[in-house]
Each structure stands twice: as C-alpha cells, then as structure tokens.
Amino acid sequence: MANNLNADGTYREHIGNTLHEDWGLWAQKVYINQRHLAFAYGLFIIVLFLMIPFFVETVEYAVKSLQPAKSEKSGLKNNKKPFGDYIKIILFSRQAWAVRSILPCVLSGIILGLMAYWNGAVVIAGISVLFIMAALSMHKLGYLVTAIITFALSVFQTRFFTASNTGVVSVKFNPGFLAESGSLKDIAAYYIELLGVFPFILTGVFIFHCARKSRHAAVIILVISLLLLILFIPSIGIFRAFLIILLLVLFYAALIYRSTNLKVCRISSWLIPVFAAPVVLATTLQLTPDVTVNHKYIILAVILLNIPVSDLLTEFFKSGTTFIVSVCLIFLLTCTGLVDMITLYNLDRNSVSYNLKDELLLWAMNETRPDDIFLTHYMTHYGAPMTIMLAGRSVYNGYPYFTITAGYDIAHREECMKKIYSAADENELRNLAISEGIDYIVIEDQNRNAAEYKLNEEIFYKTFGVAFQNGSITIFKVR
C-alpha cells in the first residue's frame, strides 16, 4: 500500500487504476457504505435457489438431446436435428410454457418485488439473470409469473414512496459503462484491467468442455483468449505479465490434455451466459441518473460467475500437478481482496468526533420542534447542516445523490433553493419559503461561497427575524 499512488504521486486510498477507483467501487468498503447491498444479494441467491431447478431440468434435457443418437438398425450415430429438437422443446412445446410448480415462482416474485425499494439495483440485475435463464429454459410462464409479481410490487412502492410524476428507473442506451468509450476495444481493455485473470479462467470452462469433443476447437479458443490477454494486459511490468501468461498457458494445457480425468459439472458452461447477463446490462444501458450505479450489477455477476470458476478450480485440487496451478490462480483471484483488507484496517483506525455541547446543536434541540424543516446548503456533510441533522431535525434539500438515485424529483427543490437564496423581492422570498413548508433558513459560509447561486444576504434581515446567530452562522425564522 505504500506504493499505491496516483500518477501525480499523491496517496490513493484504493488499489486499481480504473475510473472512480478512489470511490471504492470495487473494494470491500462498498459493503460498508451500502450496508443493504450484501443483504439484497443474499435475498437474490434465495430467488436463484427457487428458480434454478427449471433451468437445470432444461439443461439435462438439452445435454441428452444434443448427444448424437444411435440408429436402431445400423447402430451408427444419427446426427440429425439435435439442436433443432432443443429449440423446439424450449419454444414450441407444451413444456416450454407450462408451469411445473407455481409456488417457487410466486415466492420469487414476492421476494424480488418487496426488495425493489430496498435495493432496486439488485432487483434489476436479478431480473436480467432470470430473463436469460427463462430464454434458455422450459416452463417460461413460471418466469412470467415472477416478473408480473415483481413489477406490480415495484410499481406500488414507487407510487407510494415517490411522486406520481417521477420514476426510479429510466432506460437510456449508454454503451461502455466506465470505459473510455463505447468501442469494443475500450470495453475489453476496461474489463480486463478491472477483472484481471477472472474472465480467462471463465474461458477455461468452455475450453474444458470443447476439449472433450474437439481438441482443435479448444486450441482455437485458447489462442484467441491468450491474444486478447496479450493485447489488453495492463501495465504491470514485463516479468509479471510473462508469469501470468505462462500460468494461463499451463492452465489451458492442463484443461485440454487432462479433460478426460476432470469432472467439471456440465451445467457450468450453461450458467456462464446466464450469470454474465448483469455485465451486459451494465455495459449497454443506464437505468439511473448516475451510470456508476451499474457497478452493483457487475459485482453480482462476479459473485455468481465465481460458481463455475470454483467448480473448475476445485477439480484441479485433485491432482498434484494441477493443484499447484489451481493454488496460483486462486492467489491471483484473491490477492487484491487481501490487500484491500489493509484499507479496511486503516479506515477503522480513523475516528470522527462531534461537539455535543455545540451552541447550534443545543439551540436546535431545545428551541425548535422535531418536525421543523431547515433550508441549508446541500452539502450536509459539513458545517451547520450536519449539526442540525445531529439534533434530529430535517433539511429541505440535502445531499442529492441518494435521493435522486431513489427516483425523487429533486429538481423542484433545487430550483426553489436557488430562488430563495438569490431572492431580490421580500414578498416573493416569504411566500416561496412558506409555500415550501420551510421553518428556518440557514446562512453560513457554504451559502456565501456557493457556485449554484449568488446569495442576497441583506434581504433576509429585512424579511425575517434572526432566530440564532453564532460567528458566521445566522438562522432566520420563517414563521
């Protein structure tokens, strides 16, 4: 961590060079900042347990139907229409649409629907997983039941918690996520730098299953995978890059030449496109005002995609030679998380203290009502707004990130805030403040130096009485 510096030599809290790495998007701190996130992921895992039997049943049928059948007369293998039979069974048969069991579908819809306002991002990512699963599965009407219940409960919560003219989700095509551009080249470079060897171990699942049928096809996938790594590998030094490439070559070689001795679950390769759906979603669509929220989709995808990866690497533990390769790959997959523990340790050593005898804090607690509303600068992390909230009082227009991503219409309050602080007419100022339900107006240095408006401080003394004054902080009583 001592060498974890930005390009200009300044200290950087988190490892990594991808955009917004300083926010800790991909660090373990994300679960501290968003304490509801891990809980929501856990709920979706329950949904996955309820719905995945439909998918497993389909995969087992597909594996049998795609295997060449033997002719009864000649004993020769008949290669006609196995894939066509699979398409027929998932689209044009009774099993394709009939609901095998309604209870798991209803329970899944209730869980996802009730979770919509708890963590909508996880619900959206989960729906993308279930959508691909439904497309590849039989019993599609069961998935439809889940989707309808989820949608109904989501709409109900949106209408209950937010204004009728606002929405939590608005779809916008925005390819690239946080890559430099929406080109395939920049997207590939971004994800390879972000995920490291993880995508290439996932590719190993396909190489393994290809090798059991055609080693030539497996070698082609191997070569393409290594070329992509060589083209887009981040700047980690020639020696480190060589070691990683060499390790992956040994990994792929073991997959190809020892495929008959390994017993990787056959559903693993089918799960990859299903579990990768949130990555595709994050890379193509923007559903909230801040595209950075899409990182939650990718985190869920990585959690799920670790299932086929762990299945594959577990098989490598059963042999002395492949055991070493597996241990090295596991180290590469987890070393950044181990280093990130140092960040959590350093953060835990920090402390924040508040003066509980602060004059403003005591005045707000003793001289104002619990339901009074204060108009303050929007940066509620600092100065008077923070003290007012510590007193248990509400602010009219706080830090907007959380409210805007929840779907609230904050534009109206932002506009009113600007009009009030820059007002030139006393009657207009008084009427606007009263109509918005504001009880107190705070003026401090944050307001005087605000870039959003030009403060007209004099008019407040003419319009309202001073309720509190201490140093640079003045609070006016509206009514």
MOGI-V803855 format. One record per run of one state. SS is the DSSP state (alpha for helix, beta for strand, coil for the rest). FROM is the first residue (numbers start at 1). LEN is the number of residues. If there is no record, write none. Layout:
ss=SS from=FROM len=LEN
ss=SS from=FROM len=LEN
This chain:
ss=coil from=1 len=4
ss=beta from=5 len=1
ss=coil from=6 len=5
ss=beta from=11 len=1
ss=coil from=12 len=9
ss=alpha from=21 len=3
ss=coil from=24 len=6
ss=alpha from=30 len=4
ss=coil from=34 len=1
ss=alpha from=35 len=32
ss=coil from=67 len=2
ss=beta from=69 len=2
ss=coil from=71 len=6
ss=beta from=77 len=2
ss=coil from=79 len=3
ss=alpha from=82 len=10
ss=coil from=92 len=2
ss=alpha from=94 len=4
ss=coil from=98 len=4
ss=alpha from=102 len=13
ss=coil from=115 len=5
ss=alpha from=120 len=17
ss=coil from=137 len=3
ss=alpha from=140 len=22
ss=coil from=162 len=10
ss=beta from=172 len=2
ss=coil from=174 len=10
ss=alpha from=184 len=12
ss=coil from=196 len=2
ss=alpha from=198 len=14
ss=coil from=212 len=3
ss=alpha from=215 len=18
ss=coil from=233 len=5
ss=alpha from=238 len=20
ss=coil from=258 len=10
ss=alpha from=268 len=8
ss=coil from=276 len=1
ss=alpha from=277 len=8
ss=beta from=285 len=2
ss=coil from=287 len=4
ss=alpha from=291 len=26
ss=coil from=317 len=3
ss=alpha from=320 len=30
ss=coil from=350 len=9
ss=alpha from=359 len=9
ss=coil from=368 len=5
ss=beta from=373 len=3
ss=coil from=376 len=7
ss=alpha from=383 len=8
ss=coil from=391 len=3
ss=beta from=394 len=2
ss=coil from=396 len=4
ss=alpha from=400 len=6
ss=coil from=406 len=5
ss=alpha from=411 len=11
ss=coil from=422 len=4
ss=alpha from=426 len=10
ss=coil from=436 len=4
ss=beta from=440 len=4
ss=coil from=444 len=1
ss=alpha from=445 len=4
ss=coil from=449 len=9
ss=alpha from=458 len=6
ss=coil from=464 len=1
ss=beta from=465 len=6
ss=coil from=471 len=2
ss=beta from=473 len=5
ss=coil from=478 len=2
